[in-house]
Amino acid sequence: QVQLVESGGGLVQSGGSLRLSCAFTGNRFSVYAMAWYRRAPENERELVARINEFGTTNYLDSVEGRFTIARDNTKRTVELQMSGLKPEDTAIYYCNAVRSVSGETYWGQGTQVTVSS
């Protein structure tokens, strides 16, 4: 059974930086595509950044150039480095794991990121 635990959220001023981390518990981390989603109040959940099992990344347009996703297959972690944070980045951020061949999908419990203006 896969479990995902996020950490690193918090309150930061506009223009600041935060690093989110997601710890993966379970087998075969390397075969999962990992992603960060977020949901702001009254908004739908949206994909922020994704890194597949081959290391290919893609980003939400509004975070491109400010956020960086990276995975460490040895430590079984995925991180989201966020810089140049804006108030509109305020949301609960969720870690996601998907095993492409089977469709198995797992979610973390979420971590709050609040950016003050």
BALOBA-1460 file (C-alpha; in Angstrom, 3 decimals):
// residues 117
<rec num="1" residu="q" x="0.000" y="0.000" z="0.000"/>
<rec num="2" residu="v" x="1.346" y="3.403" z="-0.996"/>
<rec num="3" residu="q" x="1.221" y="6.319" z="1.398"/>
<rec num="4" residu="l" x="2.191" y="9.894" z="0.628"/>
<rec num="5" residu="v" x="3.066" y="12.423" z="3.306"/>
<rec num="6" residu="e" x="3.621" y="16.070" z="2.440"/>
<rec num="7" residu="s" x="5.607" y="18.592" z="4.440"/>
<rec num="8" residu="g" x="7.018" y="22.071" z="4.013"/>
<rec num="9" residu="g" x="3.932" y="24.218" z="3.701"/>
<rec num="10" residu="g" x="3.510" y="27.440" z="5.611"/>
<rec num="11" residu="l" x="3.060" y="31.182" z="5.473"/>
<rec num="12" residu="v" x="5.368" y="33.279" z="3.311"/>
<rec num="13" residu="q" x="5.379" y="36.818" z="1.996"/>
<rec num="14" residu="s" x="4.847" y="37.599" z="-1.653"/>
<rec num="15" residu="g" x="8.073" y="37.040" z="-3.558"/>
<rec num="16" residu="g" x="9.306" y="34.478" z="-1.071"/>
<rec num="17" residu="s" x="10.156" y="30.814" z="-1.466"/>
<rec num="18" residu="l" x="9.038" y="27.504" z="-0.039"/>
<rec num="19" residu="r" x="10.021" y="23.914" z="-0.659"/>
<rec num="20" residu="l" x="7.414" y="21.194" z="-0.407"/>
<rec num="21" residu="s" x="8.420" y="17.606" z="0.082"/>
<rec num="22" residu="c" x="6.460" y="14.398" z="-0.365"/>
<rec num="23" residu="a" x="7.644" y="11.157" z="1.198"/>
<rec num="24" residu="f" x="6.530" y="7.970" z="-0.557"/>
<rec num="25" residu="t" x="6.012" y="4.819" z="1.490"/>
<rec num="26" residu="g" x="5.565" y="1.636" z="-0.488"/>
<rec num="27" residu="n" x="7.183" y="-0.347" z="-3.231"/>
<rec num="28" residu="r" x="8.599" y="0.626" z="-6.580"/>
<rec num="29" residu="f" x="8.575" y="4.406" z="-6.280"/>
<rec num="30" residu="s" x="10.506" y="4.675" z="-9.524"/>
<rec num="31" residu="v" x="7.628" y="3.376" z="-11.657"/>
<rec num="32" residu="y" x="5.203" y="6.054" z="-10.494"/>
<rec num="33" residu="a" x="4.623" y="9.392" z="-12.116"/>
<rec num="34" residu="m" x="4.611" y="11.965" z="-9.321"/>
<rec num="35" residu="a" x="2.800" y="15.264" z="-9.274"/>
<rec num="36" residu="w" x="1.762" y="18.220" z="-7.183"/>
<rec num="37" residu="y" x="-1.781" y="19.528" z="-7.380"/>
<rec num="38" residu="r" x="-3.350" y="22.426" z="-5.559"/>
<rec num="39" residu="r" x="-6.806" y="23.601" z="-4.639"/>
<rec num="40" residu="a" x="-7.531" y="27.153" z="-3.685"/>
<rec num="41" residu="p" x="-10.756" y="28.091" z="-1.886"/>
<rec num="42" residu="e" x="-13.724" y="27.920" z="-4.245"/>
<rec num="43" residu="n" x="-11.537" y="26.612" z="-7.078"/>
<rec num="44" residu="e" x="-11.150" y="23.256" z="-8.713"/>
<rec num="45" residu="r" x="-8.068" y="21.193" z="-7.984"/>
<rec num="46" residu="e" x="-5.424" y="21.858" z="-10.628"/>
<rec num="47" residu="l" x="-2.217" y="20.202" z="-11.695"/>
<rec num="48" residu="v" x="0.778" y="22.325" z="-10.720"/>
<rec num="49" residu="a" x="3.719" y="20.168" z="-11.770"/>
<rec num="50" residu="r" x="4.346" y="16.599" z="-12.793"/>
<rec num="51" residu="i" x="7.420" y="14.433" z="-13.248"/>
<rec num="52" residu="n" x="7.033" y="11.042" z="-14.830"/>
<rec num="53" residu="e" x="9.040" y="7.894" z="-14.246"/>
<rec num="54" residu="f" x="11.517" y="8.971" z="-16.928"/>
<rec num="55" residu="g" x="12.117" y="12.398" z="-15.414"/>
<rec num="56" residu="t" x="10.071" y="14.363" z="-17.921"/>
<rec num="57" residu="t" x="8.412" y="17.367" z="-16.318"/>
<rec num="58" residu="n" x="5.508" y="19.608" z="-17.135"/>
<rec num="59" residu="y" x="4.107" y="22.631" z="-15.363"/>
<rec num="60" residu="l" x="1.018" y="24.758" z="-15.048"/>
<rec num="61" residu="d" x="1.601" y="27.816" z="-17.235"/>
<rec num="62" residu="s" x="1.277" y="30.235" z="-14.342"/>
<rec num="63" residu="v" x="4.098" y="28.581" z="-12.359"/>
<rec num="64" residu="e" x="6.466" y="27.879" z="-15.244"/>
<rec num="65" residu="g" x="9.863" y="29.380" z="-14.441"/>
<rec num="66" residu="r" x="9.011" y="29.869" z="-10.765"/>
<rec num="67" residu="f" x="8.434" y="26.285" z="-9.579"/>
<rec num="68" residu="t" x="10.645" y="23.250" z="-10.035"/>
<rec num="69" residu="i" x="9.660" y="19.640" z="-9.432"/>
<rec num="70" residu="a" x="12.300" y="17.018" z="-8.759"/>
<rec num="71" residu="r" x="12.332" y="13.428" z="-7.639"/>
<rec num="72" residu="d" x="14.884" y="11.340" z="-5.798"/>
<rec num="73" residu="n" x="14.330" y="7.661" z="-6.503"/>
<rec num="74" residu="t" x="16.824" y="6.647" z="-3.834"/>
<rec num="75" residu="k" x="15.126" y="8.612" z="-1.068"/>
<rec num="76" residu="r" x="11.669" y="8.030" z="-2.560"/>
<rec num="77" residu="t" x="10.764" y="11.674" z="-2.373"/>
<rec num="78" residu="v" x="9.446" y="14.318" z="-4.701"/>
<rec num="79" residu="e" x="9.969" y="17.993" z="-4.010"/>
<rec num="80" residu="l" x="8.440" y="21.178" z="-5.315"/>
<rec num="81" residu="q" x="10.695" y="24.198" z="-5.038"/>
<rec num="82" residu="m" x="8.571" y="27.319" z="-5.248"/>
<rec num="83" residu="s" x="10.071" y="30.748" z="-5.792"/>
<rec num="84" residu="g" x="8.624" y="34.135" z="-6.565"/>
<rec num="85" residu="l" x="5.465" y="33.168" z="-4.727"/>
<rec num="86" residu="k" x="2.342" y="35.206" z="-5.326"/>
<rec num="87" residu="p" x="-0.857" y="35.525" z="-3.299"/>
<rec num="88" residu="e" x="-2.662" y="33.582" z="-6.029"/>
<rec num="89" residu="d" x="-0.437" y="30.591" z="-5.233"/>
<rec num="90" residu="t" x="-2.243" y="30.285" z="-1.905"/>
<rec num="91" residu="a" x="-3.829" y="26.842" z="-1.770"/>
<rec num="92" residu="i" x="-3.670" y="23.399" z="-0.264"/>
<rec num="93" residu="y" x="-1.006" y="21.476" z="-2.145"/>
<rec num="94" residu="y" x="-1.410" y="17.745" z="-2.647"/>
<rec num="95" residu="c" x="1.115" y="15.124" z="-3.614"/>
<rec num="96" residu="n" x="-0.072" y="12.578" z="-6.178"/>
<rec num="97" residu="a" x="1.325" y="9.286" z="-7.418"/>
<rec num="98" residu="v" x="0.095" y="7.417" z="-10.474"/>
<rec num="99" residu="r" x="1.339" y="4.106" z="-11.799"/>
<rec num="100" residu="s" x="0.791" y="4.473" z="-15.516"/>
<rec num="101" residu="v" x="0.511" y="0.788" z="-16.438"/>
<rec num="102" residu="s" x="-2.235" y="0.080" z="-13.924"/>
<rec num="103" residu="g" x="-3.791" y="3.443" z="-13.180"/>
<rec num="104" residu="e" x="-3.221" y="3.057" z="-9.443"/>
<rec num="105" residu="t" x="-3.571" y="6.539" z="-7.963"/>
<rec num="106" residu="y" x="-2.689" y="7.808" z="-4.522"/>
<rec num="107" residu="w" x="-3.024" y="11.160" z="-2.779"/>
<rec num="108" residu="g" x="-1.407" y="12.767" z="0.205"/>
<rec num="109" residu="q" x="-3.375" y="14.615" z="2.845"/>
<rec num="110" residu="g" x="-2.292" y="18.035" z="1.632"/>
<rec num="111" residu="t" x="-0.232" y="20.884" z="3.013"/>
<rec num="112" residu="q" x="-1.328" y="24.505" z="3.258"/>
<rec num="113" residu="v" x="0.629" y="27.209" z="1.474"/>
<rec num="114" residu="t" x="-0.353" y="30.790" z="2.221"/>
<rec num="115" residu="v" x="1.257" y="33.739" z="0.464"/>
<rec num="116" residu="s" x="0.596" y="37.146" z="1.972"/>
<rec num="117" residu="s" x="0.665" y="40.314" z="-0.087"/>
